[in-house]
Amino acid sequence: MKRIIGMGVGVLYLGLAFIALTRANEGWSTGYADLGFWWTVIAVILTIAAGGAFIGTWLHTRPRER
C-alpha cells in the first residue's frame, strides 16, 4: 500500500510539473520571459520532487534481507 501511495505522489508531482511547463510555454510564447522563466523553475523543482518520491518509495518499500 505504501508503494502505491508513494508512486501516486510521484505521478501527481509529474502532472503538476507538466502543467507548470505548459504555463511556462505560454509565458515564453506571449513575450513574458519572466513568467516563462519562473514557471520553468517551478517545473524543474516539481520534477526533482517527483524523482525523489519515486526513488524514495522504491528504496523504502523494498523487502528487507534477513
N, C-alpha and C positions, 0 to 999 in steps of 0.2 A: 504494500500500500504506500509506503514511503517513497518507493521508486516512482510510482505513478504520479504522486503529488509533485515530487521534485522535477520530473520531466515536464509535467504540465506547467510548472512555474517557468521553466526554461522556454517552452513554446510560447507562453504568454509574453515573456520579455522579447522574444524574437518578433512576435506580432507587433508589439509596441515600437520596436526598432524599425520595422518596415513602415509603419505609419509615420514615424519621425523622418525617415528618408523620403517619403512622399512629400511631406511638408517642406523638407529642405529643397527638393527638386522644384517645387512651386516657388519657393523664395528665390532660387537662383534664376529660374526662367523669367520671373517678373522684374528682375533687376534689383531685388533687395538682397544684396550679397550678405548683409549682416544676419538676416533671418536664415538664409541658406547655410551660412557657416555654423550658427548656433544649433540649428536643428540637426546638422551633421554631427556636431559634437555630442549631442544628446543620443543620437542613433548609435554612435560608437560606444558610448558608455553603456547603453542598454544591451548592445551585442556582447560586450565583455561580461556583463552581469549574466546574460543567458549562458555563455560559455562556462562561467563559474557555477551556475546552477546545474548544468549538465555534468560537468566533471565532479563537482561535489556530491551530487546524487550518486553517480557511479562509484565513487570512492567509498562513500559511507553506507552503501547498501549492498556491498559485496559480502558473500558468505565468509565467515571467519574460519581460518585454518586452526585446527586444534591439535 
